[in-house]
Amino acid sequence: MRNEEQEAVRAYVDYFQAFQELKPDAVVSRLNVPCIFLSPQGAIAMSSAEAIDALMRQLMQGLKQQGFGRSEISDLRAQQVSDSVVFVDIRGIRYHTDGSILERFATTNTLRKTDAGWKIVQIAMHDVDVVLELKPVELSNGQPAIQPQP
């Protein structure tokens, strides 16, 4: 793993640890402005720190109401795709305060290197069974060889 890739992973892990405090102030500075959050319910584009704070408060309040105790990462994968962009794909487990499993979850995150360090630009929630592996698409004359739908 390249040094910059390690720095991006460290930035993600720091965010992950800070999120567990369920205090929006602990995570807002770790996210890029603008930032986008994707989930099965839709996409939320946040163009200010205040918008990020509001979403984090909503997410964290929901976890508190469910009896959230802690999270752990069960699988983490990273791929640096340029000098300033790293993808971090994780699978995690959230636990209730009594130690029982609350939920399993997965996210693919895009981090970008800024003057202030690595920041999360995009968080995409996805099925825990999906591991980010990009597959080649056959090309024909420089275009994807995909048949149009009838």
PEVEN-V392858 format. One record per run of one state. SS is the DSSP state (a for helix, b for strand, c for the rest). FROM is the first residue (numbers start at 1). TO is the last residue. If there is no record, write none. Layout:
BEGIN
SS|FROM|TO, SS|FROM|TO
END
This chain:
BEGIN
c|1|2, a|3|19, c|20|24, a|25|28, c|29|30, b|31|39, c|40|41, b|42|46, c|47|48, a|49|65, c|66|67, b|68|82, c|83|84, b|85|96, c|97|100, b|101|114, c|115|116, b|117|126, c|127|138, b|139|140, c|141|142, b|143|144, c|145|150
END
